[in-house]
Amino acid sequence: MSQAVGNTALAYARVWHHVDATDRVLGKLAERIALVLMGKHKPIHDPGVDCGDYVIVTNSTKVKVSGKKDEQLLFRKHTMYAGGLKETPYKDMMDRNHEHAIRQAVSGMLPKNRLRDRRLERLKIFRGTHMGIVGANVLRSWDDGTLPPDFDPHRITTSETLKENWREKYRAAQAAANSSSSA
């Protein structure tokens, strides 16, 4: 019997996706994130196997809701004591805990099974554009759905090489800004 490893190992490899939540509708954004977390965009998708990817959401405070949901939507939780129902309006939730609002929307789009918590762990949410150290892992952006223009599958890409590429781009942008301001 053959024990050869084919391209399946590459199909199961997890990729980091980046999405900018600026002016995106919360429900549609949560649906798209849930599909990527479940791995439904991959040809090897199996409902019982956790084969999804990582998702990084930036500018999470700028997410929108349609209609009058910003006035009508309530987040509810119960302390399990009598009279322990706590209701928080959407506007207050986005001011205090914007990450919880997005995470709860994505959680509602995921199947209610044992894999839900494991999938939600792969969702990283940031208030602004700065992603910290996890930004070095991003391979795909949802703006156009393509790989970076300088991506070469034959060259080994690590977080260090990506950081160096970003430093070069930053220096070039700074030089261009300095030359335009001095002119």
Secondary structure, DSSP 8 states (H G I E B T S, - for coil): ------THHHHH---EEEEE-TT-BHHHHHHHHHHHHHTTTSTT--TTS----EEEEE-GGG-B-STTHHHH-EEEEE-SSTT-EEEEEHHHHHHH-HHHHHHHHHHHHS-SSTTHHHHHTTEEE-SSS--GGGGGGEEEETTTS---TT--TTS---HHHHHHHHHHHHHHHHHHHHHHHH-
